[in-house]
Amino acid sequence: MAAVLALSACGGTDGTESATATATAANASPSESAPAELGTIKESGFGQNGEYVWATAVVHNNSKYVGQTVTVQFNVLNSEGEILGSESAVEPFHRPDADHALGAQVDLEPGQMAATVEATLDVEARGVFSDTPFPEVPIGKVAVSEKYGASEASFEVTNPLSVAMKSPRIAVVCRNGSDDIVGGGTTYPALVPASGKAKVDAHLLVTGTPAGCDVFTGPPIDWDGEGLDSEAPDSSESPADAAGSPGVALKRWLEQFNAKDWEAHYATLVSAQQAVISEDQYATCRSEDAPPKFTWEKVLAVKDAGETAIPGTDVQVPSTQVSAQVSMEGVKVPVDSHMVLEDGEWHWMMTQENIDNCL
């Protein structure tokens, strides 16, 4: 990771692209401090049956990409604010700009009663999940019933793929008449036939009798785009990758780095740093090393970074932060870069460490 950060054009960042947010639930509302770059908790809540609690959160993917690692950590508290138990749920974002449901069962001691749930969100750009968007899965009418003292949600699932879905993740979020979350559950049906249908029964942990339940369907854990039609969306395409965008500029920077084209590199270095280090100094400095090669994966996020200090100078300029994913020796890692628009062209910044090593 240190090598990647030294190569990226960012200054003053640790290179870890993650979004962290906290929500407190008593049928909870998410914290207003939740960052919007990658994802946010829209709502969270819980249901309890005996000593078993189902904590769940509805998380929105704020990006145009999928495959990020999403973790929600749940703390179940009693009325005095003491933590009775904690669990986490880990899933990928599988659909861009869409809601996803994550939940976990928390086992309490007999007689303990949950009063609130704290839900904390973390979204990491890196991940082992597919970066192909999963299509919408049609869901039939959801019927909630009682069986053997427990609640169950039954519904029909239609497979939008031309191949069988084996163990897709299906999350159920249930609400009361006030639209508060009162629990839910998750299930993994063994198989839904290719372009076919299956009836699914999901066990629920809920408080009282739900007024209704919503169903969120994700891909099998090993799915990587199989069975999509040719018109399925491609997460590698984005407005952030449009011609002349900072994302394209960063991709070009990486290609020049791999080619050791230091002249082209220097040509798009911010002018304030060109006044500090000459082209010969830069080329000599870069040529002394044997830099690794990187493979471009995709842009993850682009946002306005406001006034930014240019390392090695007294200059501050408006910049745009580009977060991207690259791979090195097969390992996908995130990088950040601050790009500056000068005379209609995007320029990059050297880090302070790079400047010190080259002077």
VOSE-812684 format. One record per residue: x, y, z of N, C-alpha, C in turn. Coordinates in steps of 0.001 Angstrom, whole numbers, padded with zeros to 6 digits, always signed. Layout:
<recs>
XYZXYZXYZ/...
</recs>
This chain:
<recs>
+000828-001211+000000+000000+000000+000000+000860+001257+000000/+001965+001224+000736+002808+002412+000797+003319+002781-000584/+003638+001749-001382+004118+002039-002733+003052+002711-003559/+001820+002254-003418+000731+002845-004183+000531+004296-003787/+000596+004569-002492+000358+005936-002036+001467+006861-002498/+002678+006360-002570+003777+007195-003024+003622+007540-004496/+002978+006672-005238+002815+006908-006665+001624+007781-006971/+000614+007711-006146-000599+008460-006443-000327+009946-006327/-001194+010711-006956-000953+012146-007028-001502+012890-005839/-001909+012202-004807-002554+012889-003705-001523+013466-002763/-001950+014489-002027-001121+015039-000987-001925+015141+000283/-001417+014577+001381-002078+014712+002659-003213+013756+002879/-003201+012574+002261-004244+011593+002504-003606+010266+002790/-004291+009410+003586-003722+008112+003901-004060+007068+002862/-004869+007434+001845-005143+006526+000749-006192+005489+001032/-006758+005461+002216-007790+004478+002509-009132+005053+002148/-009795+004475+001171-011079+004990+000709-012173+004213+001414/-012683+004779+002486-013776+004133+003192-014704+005195+003725/-015959+004824+003872-016946+005728+004441-017445+005125+005727/-017441+005885+006813-017878+005375+008101-018971+006267+008649/-020064+005668+009105-021184+006424+009635-021819+005649+010769/-022452+006351+011699-023101+005693+012819-024549+006124+012909/-025438+005164+013193-026845+005456+013419-027279+004782+014701/-028113+005422+015485-028670+004827+016684-030116+004484+016434/-030502+003251+016725-031829+002783+016363-032636+002385+017568/-033845+002886+017629-034813+002378+018570-036049+002159+017731/-035889+001741+016584-036407+001945+015232-035733+003241+014806/-034512+003118+014371-033568+004224+014397-033621+005112+013187/-033064+006293+013350-032817+007192+012226-031323+007329+012080/-030808+007373+010827-029364+007429+010630-028797+008777+011021/-027521+008766+011392-026826+009985+011747-026706+010911+010543/-026860+012211+010769-026724+013182+009688-025266+013359+009277/-024330+012836+010106-022919+012980+009766-022440+011891+008816/-023337+011006+008391-022937+009929+007486-022370+010517+006197/-021130+010132+005820-020540+010674+004595-021248+010153+003371/-021264+010960+002327-022066+010623+001149-021244+010111-000023/-019907+009998+000128-019096+009645-001035-019400+008240-001539/-019500+007271-000627-019659+005891-001042-020986+005291-000617/-021408+005541+000604-022660+004949+001066-023125+005578+002362/-024415+005449+002642-024989+005973+003877-026059+005028+004403/-026219+005021+005715-027319+004299+006340-028572+005165+006223/-029588+004657+005547-030844+005403+005428-031721+005203+006650/-031739+003990+007178-032528+003691+008368-032059+002367+008943/-032367+002148+010209-032017+000887+010846-033008+000603+011963/-033006-000625+012452-033939-001008+013497-033727-002454+013900/-034625-002979+014715-034462-004342+015203-035808-004941+015587/-035802-006252+015687-036933-006995+016223-036419-008015+017217/-037246-008389+018194-036805-009338+019211-037872-010390+019455/-037421-011627+019577-038275-012754+019946-037505-013580+020968/-037918-013487+022246-037164-014147+023312-035795-013530+023458/-034754-014380+023465-033393-013851+023601-032722-013611+022249/-033484-013655+021175-032915-013475+019840-033353-012134+019243/-032385-011377+018753-032630-010064+018160-032147-010087+016710/-032966-009536+015806-032521-009320+014432-032322-007823+014233/-031059-007423+014036-030725-006020+013777-030506-005855+012281/-031026-004788+011725-030906-004602+010277-030749-003130+009932/-030128-002875+008802-029941-001513+008316-030160-001492+006805/-030781-000422+006331-030924-000188+004900-029839+000811+004510/-028923+000369+003635-027757+001160+003252-027874+001513+001773/-027627+002779+001448-027708+003219+000052-026320+003320-000543/-026157+002732-001722-024924+002881-002497-025000+004209-003236/-024173+005164-002842-024219+006501-003431-023361+006634-004691/-022710+005558-005087-021837+005624-006251-022483+004938-007450/-021804+005046-008582-022246+004393-009812-021565+003039-009998/-020910+002549-008964-020130+001331-009058-020615+000296-008055/-020163-000941-008249-020533-002028-007345-019281-002835-007022/-019415-003745-006055-018312-004610-005662-017593-004158-004412/-017944-002967-003867-017311-002508-002649-017674-003431-001483/-016795-003506-000501-017070-004290+000708-017820-003415+001704/-019012-003835+002062-019880-003068+002962-020006-003822+004282/-019687-003154+005371-019802-003751+006705-020697-002880+007570/-021656-003504+008222-022462-002811+009229-022272-003536+010548/-021828-002795+011557-021638-003364+012895-022785-002905+013784/-023401-003857+014459-024571-003579+015290-024228-003773+016769/-024576-002785+017585-024552-002916+019043-025993-002895+019546/-026386-003922+020278-027719-003973+020881-027603-003485+022324/-028373-002457+022672-028290-001836+023993-029601-002016+024752/-029501-002034+026093-030706-002044+026916-031134-000615+027209/-032159-000445+028011-032710+000885+028278-031748+001779+029049/-030712+001183+029673-029722+001966+030408-028490+002266+029558/-028526+001878+028317-027418+002168+027425-026279+001170+027477/-026485+000048+028160-025447-000981+028238-025524-001891+027005/-024360-002240+026476-024323-003132+025309-024594-004560+025752/-025641-005147+025190-026004-006523+025501-025336-007514+024548/-025045-007074+023348-024420-007948+022360-024078-007181+021110/-023150-007725+020330-022703-007074+019090-022494-008120+018005/-022848-007764+016797-022597-008599+015629-022373-007695+014425/-021811-008261+013358-021567-007514+012126-022106-008270+010930/-022451-007532+009903-022858-008104+008620-021948-007538+007544/-021474-008403+006640-020588-007998+005557-021183-008462+004235/-021395-007531+003329-021964-007820+002013-021350-006858+000994/-021471-007153-000281-021043-006180-001288-022188-005264-001687/-021854-004088-002190-022826-003350-002986-022933-004079-004319/-024147-004448-004727-024309-005173-005978-025141-004418-007005/-025648-003250-006608-026426-002452-007557-026071-000974-007346/-025749-000234-008411-025364+001166-008237-026548+002050-007863/-026268+003061-007041-027282+004051-006671-028579+003381-006224/-028458+002429-005302-029629+001656-004874-029506+001292-003402/-030647+000936-002809-030684+000503-001421-030300-000967-001304/-029596-001301-000221-029221-002663+000110-029557-002896+001579/-029948-004103+001930-030285-004428+003313-029240-005373+003888/-028694-005010+005056-027756-005861+005771-028304-006108+007165/-028221-007336+007628-028743-007654+008953-027952-008767+009605/-028109-008886+010923-027398-009915+011684-028224-010297+012903/-028130-011554+013303-028781-012030+014525-027847-011824+015701/-028374-011273+016776-027623-011054+018005-028300-011865+019102/-027571-012769+019719-028116-013629+020781-027874-012988+022139/-028962-012817+022903-028878-012240+024237-029021-013321+025293/-028814-012922+026544-029058-013826+027664-030556-013861+027961/-031072-014972+028459-032501-015048+028806-032905-013906+029729/-034008-013261+029405-034523-012169+030227-034041-010796+029806/-033024-010717+028974-032536-009410+028523-033463-008850+027449/-033679-007529+027518-034548-006865+026547-033785-005757+025824/-033843-005789+024519-033205-004744+023711-034063-003490+023712/-033406-002339+023795-034120-001065+023745-033717-000260+022513/-032448-000315+022139-031957+000410+020970-030898-000424+020263/-030625-000054+019032-029544-000662+018275-028717+000452+017652/-027410+000380+017838-026489+001279+017147-025971+000568+015912/-026042+001230+014784-025550+000648+013530-024442+001530+012973/-023281+000952+012745-022130+001685+012220-021757+001120+010859/-021606+001997+009890-021351+001601+008505-019906+001873+008106/-019313+000912+007386-018015+001124+006760-018084+000595+005337/-017619+001389+004379-017596+000977+002972-016162+001086+002483/-015607-000027+002020-014244-000053+001508-014256-000207-000008/-013427+000570-000670-013360+000482-002120-012818-000869-002568/-011890-001422-001797-011335-002712-002173-012338-003811-001845/-012195-004951-002483-013100-006055-002193-012829-007242-003089/-013440-008357-002750-013269-009584-003531-014541-009910-004297/-015494-008979-004285-016786-009233-004894-016820-008770-006343/-017833-009234-007068-017969-008891-008476-018223-007400-008649/-017614-006807-009692-017882-005400-010000-018869-005273-011155/-019640-006339-011399-020714-006313-012387-022045-006082-011674/-022816-005072-012056-024100-004829-011395-025042-006021-011534/-025707-006350-010438-026690-007432-010429-028050-006849-010782/-028805-007507-011667-030089-006927-012109-031157-006987-011025/-032198-006191-011220-033357-006236-010325-033999-007622-010386/-034404-008117-009229-035052-009428-009147-036535-009212-008805/-037434-009532-009724-038864-009349-009437-039312-010215-008242/-040049-009583-007343-040550-010260-006147-042074-010184-006142/-042728-011305-005880-044185-011323-005789-044684-010764-004463/-045967-010807-004256-046579-010302-003030-046018-011042-001820/-045671-010287-000773-045101-010874+000441-046215-011127+001451/-046347-012369+001885-047347-012753+002886-046625-013137+004171/-047034-012543+005288-046440-012842+006596-047419-013695+007392/-046898-014796+007950-047746-015708+008718-047016-016172+009969/-047770-016798+010873-047201-017362+012091-047158-018878+011965/-045983-019463+012237-045840-020913+012213-045020-021350+013412/-045638-022188+014246-044941-022753+015408-044348-021666+016296/-045118-020600+016494-044689-019535+017391-043691-018568+016794/-043425-018666+015501-042471-017766+014852-043093-017180+013595/-042572-016028+013154-043078-015375+011952-042307-015844+010730/-043022-015843+009591-042423-016279+008338-042951-015411+007207/-042047-015036+006296-042441-014276+005106-042350-015204+003900/-043420-015250+003112-043456-016102+001924-043686-015234+000692/-042981-015543-000390-043083-014738-001602-042488-015522-002759/-042756-015039-003963-042256-015672-005177-041099-014853-005740/-040046-015534-006152-038859-014896-006727-038757-015285-008195/-038517-014302-009057-038317-014555-010481-036861-014302-010836/-036216-015288-011420-034804-015186-011782-034642-014391-013084/-033957-013230-013060-033772-012435-014277-032608-012921-015135/-031898-013948-014686-030726-014439-015391-031069-015628-016277/-030233-015849-017281-030421-017004-018158-029707-018242-017627/-029157-018145-016414-028573-019292-015731-029241-019405-014367/-029168-020573-013767-029784-020772-012453-029091-019925-011388/-029874-019371-010453-029320-018684-009290-029213-019698-008165/-027990-019943-007708-027762-020891-006628-027403-020130-005356/-028259-020234-004372-028083-019589-003067-027917-018076-003157/-028826-017378-003856-028781-015912-003788-029094-015458-002372/-028543-014315-001993-028832-013794-000647-030111-012975-000705/-031090-013355+000102-032358-012633+000148-032554-012089+001558/-032626-010776+001677-032823-010114+002966-034244-009578+003041/-034849-009717+004201-036217-009244+004421-036195-008194+005532/-036797-007053+005268-036903-005970+006251-038381-005735+006526/-038790-005879+007786-040207-005770+008152-040471-004496+008942/-041696-003969+008793-042071-002699+009410-043427-002821+010092/-043654-001916+011051-044966-001848+011699-045838-000829+010967/-047008-000544+011543-047931+000385+010906-047421+001804+010820/-046406+002143+011642-045797+003477+011596-044601+003536+010670/-044359+002462+009942-043264+002348+008981-041904+002258+009654/-041869+001907+010951-040606+001675+011643-040155+000239+011402/-038851+000042+011317-038312-001308+011163-038488-002076+012466/-039084-003263+012378-039327-004083+013570-038706-005473+013425/-037664-005569+012587-036973-006843+012453-036931-007308+011019/-036649-008593+010839-036547-009164+009504-035819-010488+009548/-035099-010778+008495-034368-012036+008414-033670-012155+007081/-033025-013275+006886-032341-013532+005620-032426-015008+005287/-032361-015318+003999-032431-016709+003566-031667-016876+002261/-031273-018111+001991-030492-018426+000796-031130-019633+000100/-032136-019419-000748-032761-020560-001432-031739-021315-002271/-031825-022640-002238-030814-023475-002888-030704-023202-004377/-031840-022988-005046-031780-022795-006492-033055-022134-006993/-032877-021143-007848-033986-020551-008599-033678-020815-010065/-034546-021543-010794-034227-021962-012164-033923-020788-013087/-033132-021057-014112-032799-020048-015112-034070-019468-015711/-034208-018136-015659-035386-017423-016170-036684-017975-015599/-036587-018626-014433-037760-019245-013825-038125-018633-012487/-038987-019321-011758-039507-018809-010502-039368-019859-009400/-039419-019377-008152-039409-020263-006996-040117-019565-005847/-040793-020348-005000-041425-019815-003796-040411-019887-002663/-040312-018797-001925-039327-018693-000854-040045-018430+000457/-039649-019154+001492-040148-018932+002850-038971-018506+003710/-039041-017314+004281-037946-016767+005078-038372-016664+006537/-037608-017263+007427-037854-017149+008864-037559-015726+009317/-038408-015181+010174-038262-013802+010626-038067-013732+012137/-037299-012751+012566-037235-012345+013968-037801-010932+014031/-038999-010804+014585-039702-009520+014585-040321-009255+015946/-040583-007979+016187-041324-007561+017369-042784-007375+016967/-043674-008162+017551-045084-008072+017206-045363-008631+015825/-046472-008184+015257-046867-008625+013914-046588-007512+012918/-045722-007750+011943-045392-006687+010984-046597-006307+010126/-046634-005033+009750-047658-004580+008810-047277-004942+007384/-045991-005120+007140-045517-005484+005809-044013-005679+005819/-043490-006315+004778-042053-006583+004675-041570-006284+003257/-040354-005772+003156-039689-005529+001880-038616-006579+001675/-038396-006960+000419-037428-007997+000081-036303-007402-000771/-035057-007699-000395-033874-007238-001113-033094-008479-001549/-032867-008617-002836-032202-009809-003353-030839-009461-003932/-029820-010188-003468-028466-010017-003965-027982-011269-004668/-026850-011178-005347-026353-012310-006131-025750-013398-005259/-025610-014597-005794-024808-015622-005114-023394-015100-004881/-022743-015584-003841-021445-015029-003448-020404-015153-004540/-020517-016180-005413-019509-016383-006451-019963-015885-007825/-021062-015138-007870-021567-014652-009155-020651-013576-009721/-020407-013621-011041-019536-012623-011668-020040-012250-013055/-021350-012062-013161-021918-011577-014416-022535-012634-015296/-022522-013892-014855-023078-014949-015691-024588-014776-015862/-025065-015022-017103-026499-015041-017357-027123-013702-017655/-026313-012648-017773-026859-011336-018106-027100-011230-019605/-028109-010427-019987-028263-010165-021409-027263-009097-021820/-027143-008881-023106-026100-007995-023624-026336-006537-023287/-027544-006200-022819-027848-004804-022521-027707-004495-021045/-027173-005435-020273-026999-005197-018844-026030-004041-018620/-026229-003237-017563-025341-002097-017327-023940-002551-016980/-022979-001723-017298-021575-002012-017043-021050-000999-016050/-020602-001461-014890-020166-000545-013841-018856+000144-014194/-018170-000304-015242-016936+000368-015610-017202+001654-016385/-018446+001853-016832-018800+003073-017547-019424+004062-016569/-019034+005288-016623-019532+006278-015684-019276+007669-016221/-020109+008648-015826-019804+010020-016193-018425+010455-015723/-017932+009817-014624-016606+010169-014119-015513+009787-015103/-015829+008898-016060-014847+008474-017039-015030+009169-018378/-015866+010178-018432-016084+010883-019689-014794+011556-020147/-014689+011778-021459-013481+012401-021994-013249+013747-021330/-011999+014009-020957-011657+015270-020336-011936+015331-018854/-012367+014236-018257-012678+014231-016833-011420+013987-016012/-011443+014318-014704-010278+014027-013861-010019+012535-013741/-011066+011712-013865-010872+010270-013821-010051+009773-014991/-010347+010286-016179-009577+009923-017363-008139+010420-017229/-007975+011608-016667-006629+012160-016487-005800+011283-015557/-006420+010788-014488-005693+009911-013571-005338+008582-014248/-006261+008056-015041-005979+006821-015771-004811+007022-016733/-004792+008159-017430-003697+008455-018355-002379+008579-017590/-002431+009191-016400-001245+009327-015551-000670+007951-015230/-001541+006992-014905-001089+005639-014569-000468+004951-015783/-001083+005130-016943-000541+004530-018163+000852+005096-018466/+001021+006400-018271+002326+007017-018499+003339+006525-017471/+002891+006319-016248+003771+005797-015202+004271+004401-015576/+003344+003547-016024+003737+002193-016411+004717+002212-017588/+004535+003182-018492+005400+003289-019673+006695+004047-019380/+006813+004576-018152+007968+005389-017751+008149+006585-018681/+007012+007155-019072+007016+008338-019936+007062+009572-019047/+008256+009860-018524+008383+010928-017533+008204+012310-018148/+008493+012446-019429+008279+013736-020092+006795+014089-020117/+005952+013112-020501+004508+013349-020511+003987+013547-019104/+004560+012818-018151+004176+012990-016744+004396+014424-016300/+005597+014903-016577+005961+016240-016114+005091+017311-016773/+004666+017056-017989+003887+018062-018727+002566+018370-018041/+002039+017411-017271+000758+017642-016587+000924+017778-015074/+002154+017974-014619+002386+018313-013217+001889+019738-012972/+001308+020013-011825+000796+021366-011560+001922+022386-011717/+001568+023526-012254+002581+024537-012586+003343+025005-011353/+002678+025046-010199+003357+025504-008982+004500+024565-008606/+004348+023270-008873+005429+022328-008566+006467+022289-009687/+006080+022633-010911+007063+022743-011988+008045+023883-011703/+007596+024860-010910+008483+025957-010524+009472+025533-009443/+009214+024400-008811+010064+023917-007722+011042+022860-008215/+010595+022016-009138+011418+020917-009623+011433+020950-011151/+012592+020819-011741+012711+020884-013198+012354+019541-013822/+012146+019561-015144+011823+018318-015848+012979+017328-015761/+014222+017827-015881+015386+016943-015784+015478+016320-014398/+015226+017112-013359+015267+016578-012001+014199+015506-011817/+013028+015779-012342+011941+014819-012185+012256+013514-012916/+012680+013607-014170+012968+012410-014959+014112+011609-014340/+015139+012305-013858+016270+011617-013231+015829+010898-011971/+015027+011573-011186+014535+010996-009935+013721+009737-010198/+012794+009818-011141+011939+008666-011432+012751+007518-012032/+013757+007844-012834+014534+006814-013521+015433+006044-012564/+015692+006611-011392+016551+005934-010423+015860+004736-009777/+014559+004706-009829+013800+003631-009194+013364+002605-010223/+012943+001458-009723+012337+000427-010574+010883+000281-010135/+010019+001183-010593+008638+001199-010088+007855-000031-010520/+006942-000476-009672+006094-001606-010052+005078-001181-011102/+004456-002156-011739+003420-001863-012724+002051-002059-012105/+001142-001193-012512-000214-001217-011996-001193-001415-013146/-002313-002008-012825-003390-002174-013800-004579-001328-013362/-005056-000520-014257-006223+000324-013970-007473-000538-013867/-008282-000295-012836-009548-001000-012680-010730-000074-012981/-010911+000965-012155-012053+001851-012361-011983+003047-011425/-012739+004089-011764-012957+005223-010867-014000+004814-009836/-013748+005169-008584-014690+004858-007512-015535+006067-007116/-014919+007225-007063-015657+008428-006663-014885+009657-007113/-015623+010724-007403-015043+012015-007746-015781+013069-006942/-015042+013917-006231-015707+014945-005427-014856+016206-005364/-015517+017316-005111-014856+018607-004954-014111+018600-003624/-012794+018853-003656-011981+018853-002439-011742+020260-001897/-012283+021284-002571-012121+022649-002088-010684+023136-002246/-010337+024186-001490-008991+024750-001542-007997+023737-000980/-006953+023443-001736-005990+022416-001367-004582+022977-001447/-003788+022736-000402-002392+023176-000402-001582+022277-001318/-000793+022890-002217+000070+022129-003114+001370+021839-002382/+001702+020568-002151+002916+020222-001405+004171+020856-002002/+005052+021338-001106+006308+021933-001547+006202+023369-001987/+005007+023954-001870+004794+025345-002283+003937+026052-001241/+003773+027344-001429+002868+028125-000581+001532+028367-001271/+001281+027647-002349+000109+027874-003183-001051+026994-002730/-002251+027555-002760-003481+026811-002533-004396+027008-003736/-004980+025921-004206-005853+025994-005378-007053+025081-005165/-008165+025353-005861-009289+024405-005813-008873+023102-006492/-009239+021971-005895-008877+020678-006483-010070+019734-006460/-009934+018688-007242-010944+017628-007290-010279+016322-006856/-010873+015653-005878-010320+014378-005415-010912+013228-006221/-010037+012441-006817-010449+011257-007562-010024+010023-006775/-010974+009167-006471-010674+007882-005839-010839+006801-006898/-009822+005990-007046-009834+004961-008082-009354+003639-007506/-009610+002588-008255-009131+001257-007882-008134+000789-008934/-006966+000350-008461-005958-000229-009334-005585-001591-008763/-004894-002390-009553-004426-003677-009046-002928-003774-009228/-002286-004399-008268-000846-004613-008284-000595-006062-007918/-000028-006809-008848+000228-008239-008648-001055-008970-008266/-002156-008577-008912-003429-009251-008709-004232-008779-007517/-003692-007878-006710-004379-007374-005522-004971-006003-005838/-006272-005852-005660-006930-004582-005932-006807-003658-004728/-006374-002429-004989-006191-001453-003918-006735-000100-004360/-007214+000713-003411-007690+002048-003771-006571+003077-003723/-006661+004088-004568-005734+005218-004536-006544+006503-004634/-006014+007551-004055-006624+008869-004125-005685+009827-004836/-006244+010780-005541-005440+011784-006222-006186+013108-006223/-005457+014187-005939-006025+015526-006072-005620+016097-007421/-006595+016395-008249-006361+016913-009591-006768+018385-009643/-006004+019156-010419-006226+020600-010527-006450+020951-011996/-007480+021746-012269-007772+022169-013640-006996+023443-013949/-006049+023335-014903-005242+024476-015325-005343+024631-016841/-005798+025792-017286-005916+026085-018727-006698+024993-019454/-007774+024528-018816-008654+023564-019447-008155+022134-019438/-007050+021855-018731-006484+020507-018682-006240+020106-017221/-006481+018822-016910-006300+018341-015540-004823+018053-015269/-004330+018608-014162-002951+018411-013732-002926+017729-012369/-001815+017057-012102-001686+016283-010872-000655+016909-009942/-000653+016450-008669+000296+016948-007681+001227+015836-007216/+002489+016169-007014+003408+015276-006328+003168+015381-004829/+003417+014305-004115+003356+014367-002660+004602+015063-002128/+004553+015501-000887+005724+016116-000282+006890+015137-000236/+006589+013868+000003+007635+012841+000056+008314+012699-001296/+007523+012719-002386+008098+012629-003736+009022+013801-004007/+008589+015002-003640+009392+016203-003889+010693+016123-003103/+010612+015748-001829+011821+015657-000997+012809+014645-001570/+012289+013559-002113+013184+012522-002663+013826+012952-003972/+013184+013891-004689+013683+014289-006020+014578+015526-005979/+014572+016250-004857+015370+017477-004776+016677+017221-004036/
</recs>
